[in-house]
Every structure is written in C-alpha cells, then in structure tokens.
Amino acid sequence: MTSNNTQTAIKSTDLPYPGRRQGKVRDVYPIPAVDGQAPRLLIVASDRVSAFDVVLPDPMPGKGVLLTKISTGFFDFVRDLNLVPDHLLSTNPADLPGLSEEERSSLEGRIMIGRAAKVVPIECVVRGHIAGSGWKEYQKSGTVCGIPLPEGLQLSDRLPEPLFTPSTKADEGHDENISFETACDLVGKELMTKLRDLSLEIYTKAAAYAAERGIILADTKFEFGHALDLEGNPTDELIIIDEVLTPDSSRFWPADDFEPGREQASFDKQIVRNWLQSEVDEGRWDKTAPGPILPDEVIQKTLARYREAADLLF
C-alpha cells in the first residue's frame, strides 16, 4: 500500500537553474550570479527516502520540511556559539531570482540558500555512544576506527569521552572510516586539527542542548568547506556547510527509553530500515534499486518520529 499523501510530497524539483545536482535526498542548484555577490547554492530538501544506499519509490510527505526545520534551528545554535561561520544565508524562497510564485510556494520551509564553498573531502564524525559500525568493530577488535576502548562496553553505551573518527566522503556507495593521521595526510594536519577541535566542541554543546530536551545525541557528522570569493575561488575562510545535526546526519535517542545493551528507538528512519531488512530476510528484496513500496503505516510512523524530534528540539 502506498501513502495517500504522496501527491503532496516533493519527490524531485526541476527549477529553471542550470547545473542541478541530485543527491539521495537533496537537490542542489547553483543560483545565478549577481554582481558583487559571491557564488551561492540552493539546497532543496525533498521528501525522498534512502536506505541501504537505495532511494525508495515512495517519498514521505513533509519529511524535507522537518529536516530543514531541525537543520536551520541548529545552524542558529552553532552560530550563537561563535566558533565557526556557516554557509546559511536565507531560508526564504522570495530571495530566489527568476522563479514563479508556484515554484516559490512549493519550496516553502524546505530550502537553504547558502554560500558556495570548496568542500573539505572529509566527513567529520563525532561519536559519544557506541553504535553502528563502531559497535561492530569494537566487538571484533576492542577499537572504534582503530582507537582502543575499555573492555566490557555494551551496545549503545556512552563512551568515556567523545571520539573524533573521520571518514572519506564517497560520491557513490559508503564512506570509509580513516584514522586521524590519514585524514591529516589527505588535507593537512593544521586543518584537520582545527576540524577535530571544532567538531568535538560543537558536538559537546549540542549534546548538552539536546539532553536538556530529553534527547541523547549519540553521534553526528559535520561537513566543512572554504568559502568562495567573488570570482569563485576558495578563500581561507572555513565555514560549516551542508546540513547540521539532523536525524539524517546524527543518531538521536529518547533519553527516557535509553537502556545500554540493546538498539535504541531512534528519531530517524530506523523504522524504515527495520521493515526493509525484514523484506531482505524474507527474500523479497535484494537491496538493489528501486526498492519496495513502503506500507503507509511505516511512512506515518517514521514521519511521527521526525516530527517529535523537531518539536522537542525547537
């Protein structure tokens, strides 16, 4: 069964700006240049859903709006920390040139207009709890991304201190965990040291903010870049880009249900992943595109989790 609401969902956009790039969830457009203004990008959060590196046939109506609400809320939070500038300039469709009123209306609540940047090709991952690939590695070797950890940790346990575990940025497939030293070799020790320190401080402050609102921020990832000048060349100005601290880039867990030793009920698309895994286990899907149609119940339950996170955080 498919959702009755999919006709209101934004599965894809086709705006009159050349150079669109379409990711798993977001459509990104260079905004036509204006004299005296550095290059800008339009980031549209669609309602597409991806899992196991496959974009599923059904969108989730309003998911992009909820993600944008959380991301822009946390951009304001990071800005108030006064640690690093960010790319976000506006969330108002009226600031976009050359669009019809209908096009602007369809973008309401789901866009970020940002400064363009040369991306640092490292995902800056911070882990405050042991989960996911970190847990799998720990079970085998007692380490996470090569970093030795105390014996006897359970799944979902809080780590003695947050870990910075960078990974490569993959255009296709999975990112690859790398050591801090390898990251330094790729982009330079001075820059990586700065990115590590920024990432750990933002995570620590955001985790405290979330905890006050009944949410555990188990881990997250940040992306950074160097802002472009009027001619489109990278400057020395480091900025935080992309999305920040959303359920798509982080693990958020309800604090009142937290129990080490098991998987936690995440504020994200874990419901989708669990349902899809059952389809795989039953031999009905082999994790290749286009993926199965999601039941309406799975869509609605997942949207409710995103909505709850957005309401608690902002």
N, C-alpha and C positions, 0 to 999 in steps of 0.2 A: 504494500500500500504506500502511496506517496502522499506527501503533505498537501492538504487542501490550500495551504497558503503560498505554495511555490510561485503562483502568478505574481505575487507582490515582492518576491525576492529579487535581488540584483545578482544574477549569476555571472554576468560579464558586462563590460561597458565598451562603447565604441564612440569615443569623443573625437571631435574634429581637430585633434592634435597629432601630428606625425610622431613616429618613434615609440609607440606604446610597447611596453614590456609587460608580459603577463606572468606572474608567479602563481604559486599554488592557490593563494587566497587573494592577493592584491594585484591591481592593475596600476602600472606606473607610467606616467606621461611627462616628458619634458614640456614645460609651459613656454609658449612663445616668448622670446626675449623682448624685454622693454629697455629702451635706452637708459643707461645709468643704473641698471639693476643686475646683480649677479644672477647666474642661472638658477632657476627654480624647478622643482619637481612637484607633480600632483600625485599623491598616493591615495588610491581608492580601495577601501576595504570592502570587497564583495562579500556575498553570502555563500561563496563556495566552501566546501569542506574537504580537507585532505586527511588521509590516514594511511599509514604504511606506504608513504610516498605516492599515493594514488589520489587524484582529485575525483571525488564521488559524483554520480549523476545528479543527486538532489542537493540543491542549496538549502540553507537554513535561514528563513526569512528574519532579517533583523540582526543576524549574528555580527555582521560588519559594523553596524551601529554600536552594538555593545562593546566590541573590541576597541573601537575608536574612542568611546567614552572613557574606558579604562586607560588606554594609552595616553590620551591627551591630559587626563587627570594626573597621571604620573609624570608627564613632561612638566606640568606646572610644579609638581612636588620636587622634581630634580632641579628645576630652575631656581626654586626657593633655597635649595642647598648651597647654591653659588659655587659649585665645584667645577662645572664644565658647561660651556654654551651648548645649545641644542639646535636642531635644524628647523623646528616648527615655527612657522610664520603666521599661519591662519588656518582656521577650520571653516571659513565662510565661503560657500560657493559663489557669492556675489563678487568675490575677489578674482574670479577666473574670467579671463577675457574670451570673447567670441563664442559663448555658449547661449543656447536658447533657455527660456525660463523653464521649459520642461526638463531639459538636461540638468539645470541647476537644482531643480526640485528633487530629482532622482538621487542627487548626491548629498542631500541634506543629512548631516550627522555622521557621514561615513568617509570624510576626506581629511587629509592633512596636506597643506601646501607647505613645502619645506625648501630650505636652501639645498642646492645640489652640492655634492661632495665627492672627493675621490675616496672610495671606501678602503679602510684598512682590512686586508683579507684574512682577518682572524675573528672568530666568534669568541667573545669574552664571557665565559661561563663561570658562574659562581654557584657553589653547592653548599648549602647549610645543613642538609639532611642527606642521608644515603638512600638513593633510589635509582631506578632505571639502569642505564649501562654501568653506572658507578657501583651499584649493588652486585651486578653480575661479575664485574672484575674483582671486587672485594672477596666474593665467595671463592674465586679461583686462586687469588694471589695475596689477599690481605692488603691490597692497594686500591686507590682510585686514581686513574690517569698516572700511574706509576708512583704516586705519593703513598708511603706506608701509613697505615692507620692502626689504632689499637685493636687487639684481638677482642672477639666477643660482641661486636656490634650486631644489632639486628636490623632487618629491613625497616627503613623509614626513620631509624634513629637519628637524633640530632648529632652532628659532628662536633668534636671538641672545639673547633673553630672553623669558620667558613673557608672553603678551598677555592682557589682560582685555578680552573682547569680549561685552558684554551683549546679551541679546535679549529681546523681549517674550515673555510667557507666553500661548500661544494655547490656548483651551479646545478648539478644533477646528482641524484642519489643522496647518500648520507654524508654528513660532516664527519671528519675523522679527528678523534682526540689526539692531541700532541702535548709534549712536555713544554714547560715554560721556556726551557733553553732552546728548543726547536723553534718556538714562536719568535724568540729573540733573533735567531739566525735568519728568519724569514723577513722580519720588518724592522729589526734593530732593537738593541737592549734598552736604550733610553726610552723609546716609545712604548715598548711592552711593559716596562716597569711602571710607567705612568698609567697605562691602561689597566694594569693589575690593581694598582692602588685606588684608582677611580672606581673600578668595578666593585671592589670589596667594600668601599665606603658607601657607595650608593645602595648596594645590596643590604648592608647592615642597617642603614637608616630606613630603607623601605620595609625591611622585615619587622623593624620595631613599629612602624606605622601600621602595617597590616595586623600585627599581633594585638594592637590596641582595638582593632575592629573584629577580632575573633577569627583571624585567618593566619595560618602558617605559610610563609613564603619559603618553600623548601629549596628551590633553586631557580635560577633565571639565566638569561643570556643577554648581553648588550652588544650593539654594533657601533663603531665609531668611524669617522672619516675626517678628512681635511677639507674645509670649506673651499669652494672655488671662487676666484676673483671675477671681475667684470669680463675678462677675456676667456673665462672658463678654465683657467689654470689653477692647480691646487696651491693653497696658501699654507702657512704654518699653523693656522687656527684649527685646533682639534675640536670637533663637535660630536655629540651623541646623536645618532640618526635612527632611521627605521622606526620600529615600534619599540615601546619600552614597558616592561613589567605587565604584560597582558597574559591571560591564561594560555595563549598560543606560544608564548616565549618563556613561560615560567610554570612551575608547579605550585598551585595554591591549594592548601588543605584546610578544611574546617577544624579549628582548634578544639571544639567541644567533642569531636569524634576521633581525635588523634589517639592512636594506640600503636606503639612500636611493635614490630614483629609481623606486620601484615601490610598489604597495599592499603592506601588511604583513598577516601572518596574525594577525588579531585574536582575543583571548579573548572572543568575543561571538557574536552571531548572524549574522556576516558570511557564514557558510556558507549560512544560510537565504536571506539577501538575494541571494547569487550564484545559488542554484538558482532562486529566483523570477524573477530577471532573465532567466535562460535561458528560462523559460516565457514571459515577455513577448516576448523576442526571437523566439521560435518562433511567436508569435501565439496561444498557448494561454491567455493571461491578459492582462487589460487594467488591472490594478492597482485593481480595484473589489472590494468585499466580495461573497462571503465569502472569496475566495481559494482556491487549490488545496490539495488534501490533500498534506501533506509526506511524502515517502518515509521509511521507517523509518531508512534509513541517514543521511539528513540530520538527523533528530532525534537519533540517537545520537551522531553526530559533534559536533553543537552542544553537547549536554549534556556531552560529554567535555571540551570547551574551557572551559565554565563550571566544571566540577569541577576541572580543572587549575589555573585561576586561583585558586579558593577554597583549594586545598591549598597552593599556593605562597605565598599572601599570609597565610594564618592557619592 
